[in-house]
Amino acid sequence: MTLQIVGPTRYRGLDLLCLQSEIKNLFRLFKEDKEAVFFDSKEELLKKIKYYLNHEKEREKIAEAGYRRCINSGYNYRDRLKYMLNKIEKF
């Protein structure tokens, strides 16, 4: 398991821990510190990186929960494309 700073859903399907700057809408998609880790400053980011590098089990648990959220909630390219095509057809 590696530590990655990535976009909210781009790598979630790869079972990686997501550290993401706080964006209002992400709180609707992922549970903070359960499915993704958020930060709002460089200092907080560094603190969380150090913490999760030293807490592998917790890091893996969050990464797995984020992965499950993406799969179960349709946050993948296939499901998003289906959604968009349905919207286009209705237009």
JORA-V291937 format. One record per run of one state. SS is the DSSP state (A for helix, B for strand, O for the rest). FROM is the first residue (numbers start at 0). TO is the last residue. If there is no record, write none. Layout:
ss = (SS:SS)
from = (FROM:FROM)
to = (TO:TO)
This chain:
ss = (O:B:O:A:O:B:O:A:O:B:O:B:O:A:O:A:O:A:O)
from = (0:2:4:11:14:16:21:25:29:31:32:35:39:41:53:55:73:76:90)
to = (1:3:10:13:15:20:24:28:30:31:34:38:40:52:54:72:75:89:90)
